[in-house]
């Protein structure tokens, strides 16, 4: 239970980090690194140190121990959705965050490893790890509406206003404009 809770906490921290980093609106679709500090001095490794945070556990929720959570989304009404990864076991689940009870679950085809999931205007968008594919699910039925081919690996995805922020496992975060 503690390992699952830690994984869930790490996933939430990562998703929140992406949201916080994406708040600063870049002038282009890719983030760039300045070559000098604001005071004109050259950058050094000290300028890139992340602050040390000490998280505080404020609440612990029950969670299915058989789920290898890859993506987590809780909508405005409090319903939880998560993608569960693993070859021959990936799925998209709707669950009650207060109780951990899985309400519905749909399996992905056995060759897909589910990664991140987020809400779009068209439904729930789930990306796959190495299969180069997105699945768009209708939120109320959890039925696949459409699939999209992708050119890289999928690791994590979230919304940043109207854009999608996508991680492919490299140092870059790609910002995408949903087309439908």
Secondary structure, 3 states (H helix, E strand, C coil): CHHHHHHHHHHHHHHHHHHHHHCCCCCCCCCCCCCECCCCCECCHHHHCCCCCCCCCCCCCCCCCCCCEEEEEECCCCEEEEEECCCCCCEEEEEECCCCCEEEEEECCCCCCEEEEEEECCEEEEEECCCCEEEEECCCCCCEEEEEECCCCCCEEEEECCEEEEECCCCCEEEEECCC
